Amino acid sequence: MAVPATAVHGAGATVLIIDDEPDNLDVIGGLLKLHYHVKVATSGERGLRAARTPPLPDVILLDIMMPVMDGYAVLEALRALPETQDIPVIFVTARDSLEDERLGLDRGAVDYVTKPIVQPGILQARVRTHVELKRARDLLKGEAELVKDVTLHALAALAEARDNETGNHIVRTQHYVRALGRQLLRTGRYVDELCDGRLEKIVRAAPLHDIGKVAIPDHILLKPGALTPEEFVAMKRHAECGAEAIAEAIRRVSPDTASTGANGHDALEFLRIAQEIAACHHEKWDGSGYPRGLAGASIPLSARLMALADVFDALTCRRVYKQAWPHEEILRVVCDDRGRHFDPEVVDAFIAIEPEFREISRRHPDPVETSRE
């Protein structure tokens, strides 16, 4: 018995058909509905809404000749939206000249099929091909993101290792930053600075907050006792050193962004956030921090989140020169520093989810607690 196409190709995939003619929607939808989840829209405006409504389509079949908003305008709008810019679009149109096809492909369509559909198998094959190609791209993108995360953790762990850190400091502070950001979003605070994936960029950049420690001499970084005033001045340079190192990475990436498109701009944004965190996570809300003496909202939100996460983790963990603080004492210290060391809104978020911080600390303990934070 023949294996159904859904078992081999397109299982779970969604196809969106945008065409102002109901008969065309019926014909094309009928050819594809046995193999895919099919969504239809009878105008460009409705098509854009459908493209952004879950489940997001894996492929879009788009007519060109539609009133009000033609297919070219729809494609341009799709490419301008972050959630739809990578969805492959196949023009399915009655415009059948070679010049029309060239124009359609030049506008950004991945394929071009003419109506009426005389050979259904050709349309089905092309849809299947682009569904599979998109899935392959998504898989590779996921793997690339995994490699990037592993590399970032390796770099951050290298800096922490010179400070005798275990690496769990990195993991815990990432979780603390994410928890604070989510609570702020739930309460409607700093939405513009945290929405559209920015919070996750902050979370992913958080492990690089102390990357500048690689530039601090061992006799200071590894000193088991209290630092002298001169040594503390040298230790504080790690914030500037980290920011300078990431600034160099930004300079190296910037010339390539024009050719790398959205991915290049994402890389630049990620690096800029990492630079903010490295440079400013020791700044204080009242302006008494370092290295720049920034105050209030002039401190990037990413660094304000990291500041509380970093201090909480330092107080929670035992080091060779101190014991771990009781959670009640840590809560008191953080509350006392509301509006002094920490952003008041960030402290309020912390208070609301302090039990979540305790759970993160419990889930990711240090196997050996001997380092200086």
Secondary structure, DSSP 4 states (H G I P E B T S, - for coil): -PPPHHHHS-TT-EEEEE-S-HHHHHHHHHHHTTTSEEEEESSHHHHHHHHTSSSPPSEEEE-S--SSS-HHHHHHHHHHSTTTTTS-EEEEES--SHHHHHHHHHTT-SEEEESS-S-HHHHHHHHHHHHHHHHHHHHHHHHHHHHHHHHHHHHHHHHHHHTT--SHHHHHHHHHHHHHHHHHHHTTSSHHHHTTTHHHHHHHHGGGTTGGGGGS-HHHHT-SSPPPHHHHHHHHHHHHHHHHHHHHHHHHHGGGHHHHHHHHHHHHHHHHHHHHHHHHTT--TTS--SSS---GGGS-HHHHHHHHHHHHHHHHS-BTTBPPPPHHHHHHHHHHTBTTTB-HHHHHHHHHTHHHHHHHHHHS--SS-----
